[in-house]
């Protein structure tokens, strides 16, 4: 049932273009036109199309089922033939046994090995025509048209790339990943930060110590990326929680009560000393976690328990992409109809996304202010005190 039940994993994208409100049949017709039932197999042997979203074999797309409160809930189905390597090896050997029978040595030649493999592949491709080797993956996708956000229920680039391409080709609207860098620039513009002040953002990732290269290995392919601000967010949050309490004031006047929980991944920004994956009820309080931070490693993934306005969420946050894994949404009070339950889930998802953005905004407000140097001093003193 995709986003309508269970724990959620998703990566967010901003829809660049006018929101097609109110959502009508025309939008659903476009999705039907690119359904998996009508999709053509690509040159790479993969077929990609929209599905109904209820389960992997659900191909029914209609307005009543797939539209809830200005949000379109679908799935991206990816069908690919995966020939078993053991079967390819077996068929190749059977071909070799026949070809080598006439050889004086009793062993196949190099050319015969190539011919045997080619014959085995052709045999398997013929067998694959009936779908026996087909693997189907089913990724939920929720387009919150009102908010201009698309939630793709995956964090792996191979699935995300295909989902984004399908969305763009179907609806004619490009998607921008709502990474830490994208959100930082967006929130800075809202504050009216001018070109000179933006140097605070462009100054490079956090230097935990006075000396040392500020570059991070995971941003080498994109030198202009500001996604390492997500790593800074987790360091800033870590110190705040340990030294100033678990409540963070947010820009809308509410507070978020936060705890680092369950999991913590720290990685060497120079790509030299590896990574530390820690699992504990409170991993940030483990001595080895703090030692890794003192050694210059940066948090790339952290489990959070977050409470705001009476709603509690537990999830894992990926620092650079701000992707969410295994998020639990609040359960409704009392029994709801299926439709009302979906409304409740959608509103909870919107509230979670808003809370993450407000938390990041609280960080960016300080990161772009004249007080950042003071905060950086507090972080360094905190690291050196132990």
C-alpha positions in Angstrom: 0.0 0.0 0.0 3.0 2.3 -0.4 2.7 5.5 1.7 -0.6 4.5 3.2 0.6 2.0 5.8 3.7 0.8 7.6 7.0 2.6 8.0 8.2 4.9 5.3 11.5 5.4 3.4 11.7 8.2 0.9 13.7 10.8 -0.9 12.1 14.2 -1.6 12.1 16.2 -4.8 10.8 19.7 -5.5 8.6 20.0 -8.6 9.9 22.9 -10.7 6.8 24.4 -12.3 3.3 25.5 -11.7 1.2 23.1 -9.6 -1.6 21.5 -11.7 -4.3 22.3 -9.2 -7.0 21.2 -8.8 -5.9 17.7 -9.5 -8.1 16.3 -12.3 -8.6 13.4 -14.6 -6.1 14.9 -17.1 -3.2 14.2 -14.7 -4.4 10.6 -14.1 -4.7 10.1 -17.9 -1.1 11.1 -18.3 -0.1 8.5 -15.7 -2.2 5.8 -17.4 -0.4 6.7 -20.7 2.9 5.7 -19.1 1.6 2.7 -17.2 3.7 -0.5 -16.9 1.0 -2.3 -19.0 1.8 0.0 -22.0 5.5 0.5 -21.4 8.0 -0.7 -24.0 11.1 -2.6 -23.0 14.2 -0.4 -23.2 17.5 -1.2 -25.0 18.9 -2.2 -21.6 16.2 -4.9 -21.2 14.4 -3.0 -18.5 10.8 -1.9 -18.6 9.6 1.1 -16.5 6.1 2.4 -16.0 3.6 3.6 -13.5 1.5 1.1 -11.5 -1.5 1.4 -9.2 0.4 1.4 -6.0 -1.5 -1.2 -3.9 0.9 -4.1 -4.7 3.4 -5.2 -7.3 0.7 -6.6 -9.6 -1.7 -3.7 -9.3 -1.8 -1.9 -12.6 -5.1 -0.1 -12.1 -4.8 3.7 -12.1 -7.9 5.7 -11.5 -8.9 9.0 -9.9 -10.9 7.7 -7.0 -8.2 5.3 -5.9 -5.0 7.3 -6.7 -5.9 10.8 -5.7 -6.2 11.9 -2.0 -6.4 15.5 -0.9 -4.5 17.0 -3.8 -1.9 14.3 -3.7 -1.4 11.6 -6.3 -0.3 8.2 -5.0 1.2 5.7 -7.6 4.1 3.3 -7.9 7.0 3.0 -10.3 7.4 -0.6 -11.4 10.7 -1.7 -12.9 10.7 -5.1 -14.7 14.1 -6.5 -15.6 15.2 -9.9 -16.9 17.8 -11.4 -14.6 19.3 -14.5 -16.1 20.6 -16.9 -13.3 24.3 -17.1 -13.5 24.3 -20.7 -12.4 22.0 -21.6 -15.3 24.2 -19.7 -17.8 27.2 -21.6 -16.6 25.3 -24.9 -16.9 24.1 -24.2 -20.4 27.5 -23.1 -21.4 29.0 -26.3 -20.1 26.5 -28.4 -21.9 27.4 -26.7 -25.2 31.1 -27.2 -24.5 30.6 -30.9 -23.9 29.1 -31.3 -27.4 31.7 -29.1 -29.2 34.7 -30.7 -27.5 33.8 -34.2 -28.4 35.5 -34.1 -31.8 38.7 -32.5 -30.4 41.8 -34.9 -30.2 42.7 -33.3 -26.9 39.3 -33.7 -25.5 39.3 -30.0 -24.4 37.4 -27.1 -26.0 39.3 -24.5 -27.9 39.1 -20.8 -27.1 36.8 -20.2 -30.1 34.6 -23.1 -29.0 34.3 -21.5 -25.5 33.1 -18.3 -27.1 30.7 -20.1 -29.3 29.3 -22.1 -26.4 28.7 -19.0 -24.3 27.0 -17.3 -27.1 24.8 -20.3 -27.8 23.9 -20.5 -24.0 23.0 -16.8 -24.0 20.7 -17.2 -27.0 19.0 -20.2 -25.4 18.4 -18.3 -22.2 17.1 -15.2 -24.1 14.6 -17.4 -25.9 13.5 -18.9 -22.6 13.3 -15.4 -21.0 10.6 -14.4 -23.6 7.9 -16.1 -21.5 8.9 -14.0 -18.5 10.3 -16.8 -16.4 13.4 -14.7 -15.4 11.6 -11.5 -14.9 12.1 -9.6 -11.7 9.6 -6.9 -10.7 10.3 -4.1 -8.3 7.6 -1.8 -6.9 8.5 1.6 -5.6 5.8 3.9 -4.2 5.7 7.5 -5.3 3.6 10.3 -3.8 3.2 13.6 -5.6 1.9 16.1 -3.1 0.7 18.6 -5.7 -0.4 21.1 -3.1 3.1 21.3 -1.6 5.0 20.9 -4.8 6.9 17.9 -3.5 7.4 14.4 -4.8 8.2 11.6 -2.4 9.9 8.6 -4.0 10.0 5.6 -1.7 13.7 4.7 -2.2 17.1 6.0 -1.4 19.2 4.1 -4.0 20.3 6.1 -7.1 19.4 3.4 -9.6 15.7 3.4 -8.6 15.6 7.2 -8.0 17.1 7.9 -11.5 14.4 5.8 -13.3 11.6 7.3 -11.2 12.7 10.9 -11.8 13.0 10.2 -15.6 9.6 8.6 -15.8 8.0 11.5 -13.9 9.6 14.1 -16.1 8.7 12.4 -19.3 5.1 11.8 -18.2 4.2 15.1 -16.7 6.7 17.4 -18.4 7.9 18.8 -15.1 11.5 18.6 -13.9 12.4 17.5 -10.4 15.1 18.9 -8.2 16.4 16.7 -5.3 15.7 18.4 -2.0 19.2 17.8 -0.6 20.9 19.7 2.2 22.6 22.0 -0.3 19.3 22.7 -2.2 17.5 23.4 1.1 20.3 25.7 2.4 20.2 27.8 -0.8 16.4 28.0 -0.7 16.2 29.0 2.9 19.0 31.6 2.5 17.1 33.2 -0.4 14.0 33.4 1.7 16.1 35.4 4.2 17.2 37.7 1.5 20.8 36.9 1.9 22.9 39.0 -0.6 25.9 37.8 -2.6 28.4 38.9 0.1 26.6 37.1 2.9 26.2 34.0 0.9 29.9 33.5 1.2 29.1 32.1 4.6 27.4 29.2 2.8 30.0 28.9 0.1 32.9 28.8 2.6 33.1 25.0 2.5 32.2 22.2 4.9 32.7 22.4 8.6 36.3 22.4 9.9 36.3 20.7 13.2 39.8 21.9 13.9 41.6 25.1 12.9 43.8 23.4 10.3 43.1 20.8 7.7 41.4 20.5 4.3 37.7 21.3 4.4 36.9 19.2 1.3 34.9 16.0 1.8 35.4 12.9 -0.3 31.7 12.3 -1.0 31.4 15.7 -2.7 34.5 15.5 -4.9 32.4 14.9 -8.1 30.5 18.1 -7.4 32.8 20.8 -6.0 30.0 23.4 -5.9 27.7 21.2 -3.8 26.7 22.4 -0.4 25.3 19.0 0.6 28.0 18.7 3.3 25.9 21.2 5.2 23.9 18.1 6.2 26.9 16.7 7.9 27.3 20.1 9.7 23.7 19.9 10.8 24.3 16.7 12.6 27.4 17.9 14.3 25.6 21.1 15.4 22.7 19.1 16.6 24.9 16.7 18.5 26.6 19.4 20.5 23.4 21.3 21.2 21.7 18.2 22.5 24.6 17.2 24.8 25.3 20.7 26.2 22.1 22.7 26.0 19.2 20.2 26.3 17.0 18.3 23.9 14.7 21.1 22.8 15.4 23.2 19.7 13.4 26.4 19.0 12.0 26.5 15.5 11.2 29.4 13.2 7.4 29.0 13.4 7.4 29.4 17.2 7.2 25.7 18.0 9.9 23.5 19.6 11.3 20.2 18.5 12.4 17.7 21.2 15.1 15.5 19.7 17.2 12.5 20.6 19.9 10.8 18.6 19.0 7.1 18.8 19.5 3.7 17.4 22.2 4.3 14.7 25.0 6.6 13.9 27.4 6.4 10.9 30.5 8.5 10.8 32.9 8.7 7.8 36.3 10.1 7.1 35.9 13.2 5.0 39.3 12.5 3.4 38.4 9.0 2.5 41.4 7.6 4.4 40.4 6.1 7.7 37.1 4.4 6.8 33.8 4.7 8.6 32.3 3.8 11.9 28.7 2.3 12.1 27.4 2.4 15.7 24.2 0.8 16.9 22.9 1.6 20.4 19.9 3.2 22.2 22.0 6.4 22.4 24.9 5.9 20.0 26.1 9.6 20.3 27.0 8.9 23.9 29.3 6.0 23.1 33.0 6.9 23.7 33.9 5.5 20.3 31.4 7.8 18.6 33.0 10.9 20.2 36.5 9.6 19.5 35.6 9.3 15.8 34.3 12.8 15.8 37.4 14.1 17.5 39.5 12.3 14.9 37.8 14.4 12.2 35.1 12.0 11.0 31.7 13.5 10.2 28.3 12.0 10.7 26.6 10.9 7.5 23.6 9.1 8.9 21.8 9.3 12.2 18.7 7.8 13.9 16.4 10.5 15.4 13.5 10.5 17.7 11.7 13.8 17.1 8.7 15.2 18.8 6.9 18.4 17.7 3.4 19.7 18.5 2.5 16.4 20.1 3.5 14.2 17.2 6.4 11.8 17.6 8.5 10.5 14.7 11.3 7.9 14.7 13.5 7.6 11.6 17.0 7.6 10.1 18.2 10.7 8.4 20.8 10.7 5.6 22.8 13.9 6.1 23.6 15.0 2.5 20.4 14.0 0.7 18.1 14.5 3.8 16.5 11.2 2.7 14.5 9.4 5.4 14.5 5.7 6.1 12.2 3.5 8.2 10.1 6.4 9.5 7.3 5.6 11.9 4.3 8.0 11.7 1.9 8.7 14.6 -1.1 6.5 14.9 -4.5 8.1 14.8 -6.8 8.4 17.8 -9.7 6.0 17.3 -10.7 4.0 14.3 -10.8 5.8 10.9 -12.3 4.9 7.6 -9.7 3.9 4.9 -10.1 7.3 3.2 -9.7 9.2 6.5 -6.7 7.1 7.5 -5.0 8.0 4.2 -5.7 11.7 4.9 -4.2 11.2 8.4 -1.1 9.6 6.9 -0.7 12.3 4.4 -1.0 15.1 7.0 1.5 13.3 9.2 4.0 13.0 6.3 3.6 16.7 5.5 4.1 17.5 9.2 7.3 15.4 9.3 8.7 17.1 6.2 7.9 20.5 7.6 9.5 19.6 10.9 12.7 18.5 9.1 12.8 21.7 7.1 12.2 23.9 10.2 15.0 22.1 12.0 17.4 22.6 9.1 16.3 26.2 8.9 17.2 26.7 12.6 20.7 25.5 11.8 20.9 27.6 8.6 19.7 30.7 10.5 22.8 30.4 12.7 25.1 29.2 9.9 24.4 32.4 7.9 24.6 34.7 10.9 27.4 36.7 12.5 27.2 34.3 15.4 28.4 31.3 13.5 32.1 31.8 14.5 31.0 31.7 18.1 29.1 28.5 17.6 32.1 27.0 15.8 34.2 27.9 18.8 31.8 26.1 21.1 31.9 23.0 18.9 35.7 23.0 18.9 35.8 23.5 22.7 33.3 20.7 23.2 35.5 18.4 21.1 38.7 19.3 22.9 37.3 19.2 26.4 37.0 15.5 26.7 
